Amino acid sequence: MERMLARVLKWRGTAALALAVTAMWAPAPPAAAAASDNSVPSPTELPWNLRDRYTFRNDLAELLYLVDNGEWRLTATGPGTVVDCARAAVTLGDGSVVEATGGERGVPFRERVSGPLGPGTEYGVTLSGRGPFTVRHSITALDEHPFYLVRLCVTNAADSAVDVARISPMVIGPGGLLGYGADAEVGFRRAGVRAGCAMYRRDAMATQALFRNPAGGLLLGLGVSQGEGAASGLELRAYGGAWQGEGASVFEPPRRLEPGQQLEGDPVLLSFSVQDPVALDEYSAWACIARPHPEPAADAPDCWVTVPDHEPADALAAATRAWWDVGVRHALVPGTWEAQPGSLEGAAPYYPRDMEKLATVIARTDMVPGIALNPLAVVEGGDDWTAVGHDGQRWLNPATPEGRRFAIEQMRKVVAWGYKFFVVYDSPVPDEVLRHFAMTRAQADALALALVAEAVGDLPVYPATSGLLPAEQDAWLDAAAGMTRLRRYGMVCGPVRFDATNLAALDDAVVAAMCLYGGPIEFVGLPAPDVARQLAPVLPRTHVAAWPLDPAARAPRVWRMDLGDAGAGVVAFPGAGAWRLDQLGAGAGQPAPAGPQHVWRHEGSVVSEVTDRPVPASGRLSVCVVTPALTRPYVAGTSSGPGCVAREFQNVTWNEEKGILQGQFAPGSGLATIAYVKVPEPWEFRSGRVGTASLRPKTEGGLLELRIKAGNAEPFELRFARP
């Protein structure tokens, strides 16, 4: 976090100083002597360079915002127009669309503001007569972050209520996003937020987009700063060599606005000053975690086993036994365990009526019991804080004090049964009930998660997974790219589900990508022997602190691992291109390696030094570790775990006078492995031991191989001499 703040301050001191903001007011053109009043053009008919506008400029690009009607465009130095004539819109409950910006002149304003992303200056315009609305559209220049916030707030100016289904602060029409054709890299991230918890939804709207031309040009970043009232994101698509779409907040069911009421969508983030995609990716993560969010629980699980909804306790028991041998130590009761939603009684005969008994049974297998919940379903309650849906089910309103208090009391009963972690389902509250509560589904989901978190105290709570991830490398890399930074900065990350049914084996690249995902993995199905063998080394999962070096790619395939004092690691997946050492420090909150470096690549059971610069693609999964090119013997890495993991060595010391390298080896994977020690000339290996066993290691090409048994941490001592 300190590194991130340092980077923010650095941006303030450099890029911020290069940014010029000016307001330009063009004089009205002189009218010809014989011309009538109608011959004088309307301000909205004038060319952009003659319109009243704000100009945000740096060395790379220029953002023009029209003071009179809220339209804006972005042009890059050299290539020209990047975003042409972006506008805003409101979609009503009946599907009709109201153009919020453009058209006739409004009333401009400028004021200082502050919000979750810190202080800034808001430049905007108020426009009347936009359908039933008066709208307030603006662009905010932040003081401390390289983003602009594009905002849209609507007020119902009609005499009757209107339903709002979507607020779109940014609408880019056909051909409006230019310069990113077939050769461009366009990466979308789908890391949503619910009650401060991050969650990956493969089929949801994107929350971040990076547009980059590898051959040069402007790096453009778009995103949405998500709140709790709507499902917000980006819907962008390519057409005819250009892009179009919008950034929008979707209200389900539509929000009813009474006369005089206001509604604001979540702001769209716009960035064009940061030209390093790794740095921009990091700033985007920071914009996400700047909002309030819960701290991860100390004993939070990284994986668990469960069964699909409506399967009985016997199926869960069978799955628990199967995944025990793989290393999974947490078991989740699916959310369909209740006889009637809200009754807190098990659905006999599939589940015991007294669900405390099932928690005890699971705990006796040395598994940690967890349970999925739907806290808004009840069987009783007052009419002022509950409502009944069309199916006869009663639902509580979590926004009322009575409803919240009742739900927390119910959830504390579940905690008393002995369950140790909790998953909160997306709310199935019917639309008519949500309308009665004057609440959107996003609000109900967020409040449900928050009240469970309050009820259970320090125990782990997660939003429910939204679907399966297939056994495909790029699917897992896409998920990891959206979540790993949020996990790194202390955000609770929700689970994804993996179904092992009918899988005979896994590709090694899939297993490696699973290690990068920042949240828990929910396993279902019974693993085949080969699948169990492949997963056993990484379960229970040890999260790998890593981030993509190519975040603008759809599924980033080159990742940096943080190995602390041991150096830097790089994982290159099949399909990755070459990478350079100077990429390792770019925007990552870490410095690039200084001085001469050795690059070791681990492939199969072999570790070898890579002498090419840049490091070429291998076409296979490869793991490298970058270490300083020391002139004395030093640890280079290992053949197990995430690969070449020099951090598995602890308390390593070097005695120059005696020529002794010693420390302790603690393999994180729990497997037998080969440890590699570089022996630069003129040093020669003389003797050594691991534990109590003397060594006769193999030395080849100046690389010493030490075979380490699986088990407890082993001390080692190696003696070297110079002729």
N, C-alpha and C positions, 0 to 999 in steps of 0.2 A: 504494500500500500504506500510505503514511503517513496518507493521508486516511482510509482504512478504520480504522486503529488509533485515529485521533482520534475517529471516530464511535463506536467501541466504548467508548472512555473516556467519551465524552459520555453514552452510554446508562447506563454504570455510575453516573454522577453524578446522573442524573435518574430515569429509570424504575426503576432498581434501588432507589433510596431510597423510591419509592412502593410497593414490593412488600412486603407483610407476610406472613410465614410463621408459622403458629401450629399447635400440636398440641393438639387438643381431646379430652379423655377424658370421656365422658358417664357420670354415675353410674347404676348399675342402678336401674330404677324399683322403688318399694316394692311388695312383694307383699301382696295382701289377706290378712287374718288367716285366713280359712277356705279359702284357695286351696291347691291341691296344687302340688308342684314343677313340674308340667307346665304350669301356668298362667303361669309366668314366661317371657316371649318370649325366643327365641334372639337373640343380638346381631345376627345377619344378618337378622332379621325386623323390626328396629326401623326407624323412619324415618331418613333420612340425617342429619337434624339431631340425632339422639340417638346416633349411631354414633361410635366412635373414628375420628378423621380428622385429616389434615393439610389446612390451608387456605392456599392461595396466592392472595393478593388484591392487586389494584391498583384504580385509579379506574375501570377499564373492565370488569373481569370478576373472577370468582372460580372457582378450580380447587379442587375437593374430591377428596381421595384417601383412600379408606377404609383405615385401618390394619389392619383385621381380615381383609380378603380381596382387596385390590388393585383393586377397582372404582374408577372415577373419573368425574366429570362436570364440565362447564364451563358456567357461567351468566354471562350478560352483564348489566351494569347497564341496566335498562330492558326490553330484549326478553325476558329470561328465559333458559331453557335453550338452549344451543347444542349441546353434546354430552351425551347422556343415557346414563348407565350403560355406559361403555366397559369392555370386558373384555380378556382375552387367551386364546390357544388354541394348541395344538400339533396338527399333522396328521401322522399316522403314515404309514409307507410303503404301507400297504394302503388309504389314503384315509380311515380313521376319524379323528375329531376328538376331542381331549381338551380339556375346558374347564380352562384353567390358573388362572383367577381366579374369584371369586364363591364362593358356598357357605359352608362353615364357617370358623371363625376360624383364622388362622395366627399366626405369631410375627413381630411388627414389628421393624424395625431402622432405624437412621439412622447414617450415617457420611460422613466427608469422602472425596472421590474426586478423581482427576485423570485426564484422557485427552486425545485429540487436540484437543478443543474447550476445553481448560483445566480449571481446578479447579471444583468444585461440591460440593453436599451431596446425597447420595442418600437418599431416603426410600422404604422398601419393606416387603415382607412375604414371609416364607418359608412356603410352603403344602405340606403333605404329602398323600399319598394322591390325587394327581391322575393317575389311571390308573397307569402304571408309573413316574411321575415324582414327584420333589420339585422344586418350582419356586420361583424367586426372581424376584419382580416388583417393579419400582420406578419412581419418577419422580425424576429428578435435576434440581435447580435449579442452573443454571450461574452462575458469578460474573461472567463477562465477556461473555456473549452472551444475547440475549433469547429463549432457547429453553429448553424443558424436554425432557429425554430420557426417553422411555418405554422401559423395558428388560424383557426376559424371558430368563432363563437356566434351563435344565432339567437335572436330574441323573437318570440312570437308577437308580431305586431297586429295580428288579426283579432277579430271579435270573438272567435271560437277556437277551441282546442285543435291542434294539429299533431299528427304522429310523425316522428322523425326516425327513419330506419338507418340512415347513414350520413355522417358528416365527413366530407372529403376536403381537408385543407389544401391538398395539392392534387390537381388533375392535369395530366400531360396528355394532350390529344394525339391523334395519329401523326406519326412523323415528328413528334415533338421532342424526343430524346435522341440526339444525333451523335454520330462519331463512334459508335460501338457496334461494328458490324460482325461479320462471321469470324474474324480473327480475334475479337476481343474476349477477355476473360470476364465473366459475370457471375459473381458468387452471391447466393441468397442464403440467409440464416433464418431459422425458424425457432428461435428461443423465446417463447412467450413468458409472461409473468402472471402468477396468481397468488394473491396475498403475500407478495414478496418472495415467492418461490419460483425459480426458473423451471420451465418445462418445455421439452422438445415435442413439437407436433409436426410430423412429416407432411401432412396434407393441409396444414394451416397456411394463412397468409404469412409472407416473409416479414420479419421484423427488422432486417438489415439487408442492404444490397450494396455491393461494391462493383463498379464498372472500371475496367482497366484495359488499356491497349498495351500488350507487351512491347511493341515497337516504339512506344512513346505516346504522349498525349495526356490529357487531364485525368487524374484519378478522382472519380466522383463517388461519394458516399451518400446513401439515402437510408433512412431508418424511421422508426416510430418510438417515441418515448411513451411507454405504455402506462396507463393508469388502471383503475379497477372497474370502470363503468361500462366498458365496451370491449369487444374483440377487435383489436386494432392491428393494422399491418399494411404491407405494400402488395398491390396486385399489378405487376408489370409484365408485359409480354412483348416479344419481338415481332415485327411485321414490316415487310418490305425494306429490310436493311436498317430499320430504326426501331425505337422502343416507344411504347405508350402505356398508359395506366394511371394509377392513382395511389395516394396514401390516404387511408380512410379509417374511421372508427365506426364499427357496425354494432347497432343496438338490436338485440334479440330478447324479447319481442320489441318492436319499435317503442321509443319513449314518447309518451304523450306530454306535449307542452301546452299548458293552459295560457291564456292571454297574459302577456307580460313576462312569462318565464323564459329563462335562458338555458342553453345547452352548448357546451364546448366539446369539440373532439380532442383526442390526444394529438399533441403537436408532431409534425413531421420534421425529422432531423435532416439537414442538408450540410454537406461538407465538401469543400474543394481546395482548402489550403494545405492539408496534409497529403503528401504525395508518396508516402511509404505505406503500402497496404497493411503491413504488420502493425505499424503505429496506429493507423486509422482503426484497425480491428480492436486494438487495445482501448482506444478512446471510446469506441462504441460500447465495449463492455463496461467501462467506467460510467458511461451515461446510464446504463441499466442499473448498476448497483448503487448509484447515487440516491435512489429512492429508498425509503425505509424497507428493511427486510430482516427476517429472523436470523439468528445465528444458528449454524449447524449444531446438532446435538453431539455430545462427546462420544457417545456409543452408537452413532448412526450406522446402519448396515449399508454395505456397498452392493449387496445382492440378496435375493431371497427366492424361494420356490413357492409357487402357488398353483392353482388349477383354474381352468376357465369357469366363468359364472355357471351356476346351477349344477356343478359337479359336487358329489357328496364328500363327507369327511374321509371315507375310505379311500377315495381317489387322492385326496391330499396326503394321507398317510403313505400311500404307495410312492407318490412323487417325492415325499420327504426322504424316504429310504433310498431312493435312486440317486438323489442329489447329495446325500450325505457323503458318499464316497468321492464325489467331485470336490467337496470342500465347502459347500453351501451350509450355513449354520443358522439361517433364519427362515421361518415358514409363515406364510400369510394366508389367513382364512379369507376366501373371496366374499364380496359384499352381498351375495345372495343367500347368506346364512340365516337371515331372519324369517320366521314364519309369516309375519306381516311387518312390512317396513315400519320402524318406530316402536315395535313391541319389545325389543331386546330379548326375545325368546327365539331359540334355535328352531329351524324348520325340520322338526322330527318327521320321518325317521332318518333323514339324511344328516342332520346335525342334532346334537343333544339340546333339549330345551334349555338346560342350564349350561350356558356357554363357558362358564368358569371351568367346567370339567374338561372341555377340549383344550383350553389353555394349559391345564395341568398335564394332560396327556402329551401335548407337544413338548413341553418343558422337560418331561421325563426322557425324551429321546435326545436330550442335549441340544435341541433346537430352541431358538428364541422365538416365542409366539408373537405374531402380529395379526391385525384384523383390519379389514376394509369396512368403511362406514359411510352411511348416508345420513348425516346428522339432522337434515331438515325434515325428514319424515317422522311423523308422530301419530299416535292413536287417540290422543285427546288434547284438548287445549281450548282456550277462550276464543270467541269469535273475533275479538279485537286484535289477536296476534297469531291466529291460524286461519286457514281457508281450505276448503275441500275441492279437489279437482274433479273432472268429469268421470274419473274411474272410481270415485269414492274414497281415495286416499287423502288423508289430512296432512297439510304441510304447515310448518311454522315460519313466521317472518323473522329472519335473523337480525333485521334492522331495528326491531322493537326491543325494549329492555326486557319485557316478559319472555319473548321468544328466545332471546339470547340466554337469559338466565335458565330457562327450562332445558335448553339444549346442552348447556354446560353441565347441569346436574346429571342429565342422562349419560353424557360421555364420561363423567367421573365414575359412574357405575361400571362402565366397561373397563376403565383403568383398574378398578378394584378387583376385577376378575383375574388379573395377572398378565394381560397383554402388554408387550414392551415396545411395539412400534405400530404406527397407524397410517393407513392410506385412505384419503378422502375422495370419494367418487365425485365426478362432475354431476351437478344436480339435475335429476330428471323432473324437476318441478314443471308442471304443464304451463304453457304460455298464459292461459287465462288466469292462473293463480299469480304468476309473476306480474301480470297487468294489475291485478287487484292489489298487489303489494307495491305497485309503482316502482318496479325493480327489473333490471335486466338480468339475463342469465349469468353474465360475467360478474355482476355484483353479488348475486346469490352464491356463486361458486367461491368467490373470494371470501365472503363472510363466513361460509361454512368451514373453510379451511382455517380461518383465523380463530373461530370459536373452539374448534377441536384443539388447536395449538394451545389456547388458553386453558382448556380443561385438563390436558395431559401434562402440563408443566414442562419439565426438561426432557421428556421422552420424544423420540423422533416422530415427525409428522411429514407426510408427503402428499402432493396432489397425485391423483391416479394417472396411470399411463393411458395414452390415447390410442394405442395400437401396437401392432407387431413391427419389429425391424427384421428384415430377411437376413439370411446368412450371406450377405453381399458386402464386399469391402467398402464400396463407395457410399452405401447407405449408412454404415457406421461412421465413416469419416465425415459425412455431412452432419450427422447428429453430434459428433464430438466437436466439430468446428463451432457449433453454436453454443456449446455448454462448458467447454473445458476452462475458458477464461473466467467464467462466472464462478465455477467451483474454486478456481485458484484464488479469487478475491473474496472467498468466504460466503458465497451465496448457496442456499439450499437448492439442489438440483433434483428434479423429479425423475422417476424411473422410466425406462423403456422396456418393452417386453420382447423376449426371445423364445421362440418355440423350437424345441429340439426334436419334435416328432418327425419321423421319417428322414432324419438327417443321418447319413452313414458316416460322414466325416466332415471336418471343417478345414477350409484353407487357412494356412498359417497367417496370411495377411488379414483375414477376418478376425482371428483371435487377437492379433496385435491392435487392430482398430478398436476392438471391444475394450481393450485396456485403456484407450485414450478417452473414452466417454466419461464425462464428469459426474454423472449421477448413477444411482443404483440400476442394476439389471434384474428384471423380474423373469425368472425362468419357469417355463411350463413345458409339459411333455416329458417323456422319459428318454434320457440320453443314451445313445448307442455306445458300446465300449470304446470305439475310436474317438467319439466326441468327448466322452468323459476323460479319456487319456489326454486329449489336447487341452481341455479346460482346467484340469487339475492343477497345473503349475501356476495358474493365475487366479485361483479361487482359494480362500476368500480374496477378493480383488484388492490389490494395492494400487491406488490411483496414481497414475504417472502424470506428474506436473509437466505439461507440454502445451505447445501452441503452434498453429500452422505458420509456415514461412511463405505459403502461397494462398492467403485467405481469400483472394479474389476468385479462386477456382471454385467450381461448383462443389467438388469434393476434394478438399486440399490433400495432397499426397506427399508433401514434405513437411516434417514436423521437427521442431527443436524440443529436446528434453532438458529439463533443469537438473543437472547432476551436482549442483552445489560446488564445493571445493574440488570435486573430481573432474570438473570440466563441463563440456557441453556434449549432449548427445543429439544425433539426427536420425530420425526414422524416415526412410524413403520407401514408399509403397509401389507395387507394380503400376507402371504407367507414369511414374514421376520422371521429370527431366533432371538435368544436372543442377547442382546447387553450389554456391560459393561461400567461402568462409566469412566474407563481410556481411552476408545475410544474417548471421547468427546474432548480431547485436542490433539489427535494425528494428526499432520500435518495440523491442521485447521487454523493456524494463531491465535489460541485462546488457553489459558492455560486450562488444565484439572481442573475441580472443586477441590478445596483444602479443606481439613477438612471434618467433617461429613456432609452428604448431605441427604436431603429428596427427594424422587422421587414420583411425583404425576402423576397418569395416568387418562386420561379423556376418557371415553367410554360411548357413548350414552349421557345421561344427568347426569352421576355420575362421581365424581372425588374421587379417593381413593388413599391412600398411598401404594406404592409398597415396600415391605420389602425384597424381594428376591434379591440376588446378584449372578450372573448377572441377569439383568431384563429379565424375560422370555417372549417368544413370546405369543401373545394372540390369534393369528389366525384371528384377525379382525384389522381394522384400529384403531390404538390407538395413542394418543398424550400424551407425558409426559413432565413435566417441572421439572428440577432439581434445587433445591434451597438449600442454606445453612441451616443446622439444627440449627436455632437460639433458644435461650432459652427464647425468649419473643415473643409476637404475631407478625405475619407478613403475608403479602399477599402471597397466594399460587398459585392463578390462577383464570381462568374464564371458563365458560362452552361454550363459543362461539368463533367466529373467527377461527384462525388456531388451537385453542384448548389450554386451560391452558395458555393463553397469559397474563402473569403477567405484560408485558410492557403496557397494556391498562390502568394501574394505573399511575398517574402522580403526581409528587411533594409529594411523600409519606414520612412522617416523623414520628418518634417515640419519645415520651417524657417518658423517663424511670421513672422520679420522679412522674409524674402524671398518668402514665399508659395510655396514649392517643396515638392511631394510627389514623392519619388523612392524607388526600390527596384528589385527584380528580380522578374519574373514567371516561374514555373517550373511549367507546367501538368502536373499529375500524370497526366492522361488521355492526353497525347500528341496531342490534337486541337486544331485551330483553335478559338478561343473568343472570346467577348466579355467584357471586363472592365468592371465598373461602378464608378464613383467618384461618391460623393455630394458635391454642391457646395451647401452651405447658403448662404442669403442672409446677408450681402450679397456673398459671394465670387462672382467671375466667372472663367471659364477664359480664359486669354490665349494660351498656346502649350504645345507639348509634343512629345515624341518617344518612340518605342519602338524600341530598337536604334538604328539610324542613320536611321530614317524619321521625318520630321516628321508631325505629326498634324493632321487637321482633323476632330476627332470630332463626333459628334452629341450634342447636349445636349437633354434633354427632361424637364421636371418636376424640374429640379435634379439629374438623373442623367446623368453623363457616360459614354458608351459608347466603349470602346477595343477595336478589332478586333485580336486577337493571332494571329499565324500559328502553325501547328504546328511543332514542332522544338525547338531548344535554348532554354535560359533566355534571356529578353530583359530587358535593363535598361530602365527607363523614367524619365522626368523630366517632370513637369507643373507649369506655372507659373500661378499665380492672382493676382488682385488684387482689392482692395476699392475701389469708386468713391469 
